[in-house]
Amino acid sequence: MAVDLSFYKSYLVEEIRDEARAEARAEALVAALAENVLTVLEERGIDVSEDARERITGCTDPEALSRWLRRAVTAPVAEEIFDDQ
């Protein structure tokens, strides 16, 4: 005889699932920020070197990407978004 345990939710399983969801959201945020940085630069007609593109898409720090996005609005060249000034 089979017992239906679908109503049972393990605390550990829920915690792992919540962590996985949070990680997925963080990764999606980082990917969106990187894409936004590239979009702003490209829409402004600024050439983005392969090195700059790799640095942007390889970054996993949402704060750095947000800072770069703000700088992308006014930077005359793509490499200037990385300046720590």
Legacy VTK file of the C-alpha trace (Angstrom):
# vtk DataFile Version 3.0
C-alpha trace
ASCII
DATASET POLYDATA
POINTS 85 float
0.000 0.000 0.000
1.409 3.374 -1.060
1.338 6.300 1.319
0.838 9.804 -0.037
3.469 12.046 1.485
3.095 14.905 -1.000
1.824 17.156 1.781
5.042 16.690 3.746
7.653 19.361 3.273
11.064 18.852 4.728
12.640 21.911 6.323
15.987 21.010 4.760
14.520 20.564 1.284
12.704 23.902 1.539
15.886 25.632 2.693
17.883 24.189 -0.204
15.138 25.161 -2.646
15.028 28.717 -1.253
18.810 29.030 -1.535
18.708 27.773 -5.118
16.005 30.312 -5.983
17.953 33.150 -4.381
21.083 32.125 -6.275
19.154 31.964 -9.543
17.719 35.450 -8.928
21.185 36.834 -8.155
22.593 35.293 -11.335
19.710 36.718 -13.375
20.294 40.170 -11.885
23.998 40.054 -12.729
23.287 38.886 -16.280
20.709 41.651 -16.774
23.053 44.339 -15.447
25.873 43.161 -17.722
23.542 43.173 -20.715
22.340 46.669 -19.795
25.910 47.996 -19.613
26.642 46.598 -23.064
23.360 47.896 -24.465
23.956 51.447 -23.225
27.477 51.503 -24.666
26.348 50.057 -27.990
23.342 52.386 -28.285
25.663 55.331 -27.712
27.790 54.097 -30.589
30.758 53.281 -28.389
32.953 50.417 -29.544
33.274 47.685 -26.944
36.508 45.736 -27.215
36.503 41.997 -26.675
38.467 42.507 -23.443
35.915 45.005 -22.118
33.035 42.749 -23.168
34.608 39.784 -21.355
35.215 41.863 -18.239
31.605 43.048 -18.216
30.022 39.659 -18.884
32.427 37.901 -16.529
31.726 40.186 -13.581
29.640 38.659 -10.789
29.475 41.742 -8.549
26.125 43.526 -8.937
27.482 46.674 -7.254
30.335 46.956 -9.747
27.961 46.334 -12.654
25.561 49.004 -11.369
28.452 51.457 -11.078
29.597 50.576 -14.611
26.054 51.019 -15.908
25.881 54.549 -14.497
29.267 55.365 -15.993
28.284 53.890 -19.370
25.807 56.724 -19.792
28.561 59.356 -20.049
31.860 57.540 -20.681
33.545 58.589 -23.938
35.118 55.117 -24.330
34.118 51.745 -22.913
37.298 51.268 -20.907
36.556 54.370 -18.808
33.621 52.693 -17.071
36.162 50.608 -15.158
38.011 53.571 -13.644
37.887 53.522 -9.850
37.538 57.268 -9.527
LINES 1 86
85 0 1 2 3 4 5 6 7 8 9 10 11 12 13 14 15 16 17 18 19 20 21 22 23 24 25 26 27 28 29 30 31 32 33 34 35 36 37 38 39 40 41 42 43 44 45 46 47 48 49 50 51 52 53 54 55 56 57 58 59 60 61 62 63 64 65 66 67 68 69 70 71 72 73 74 75 76 77 78 79 80 81 82 83 84
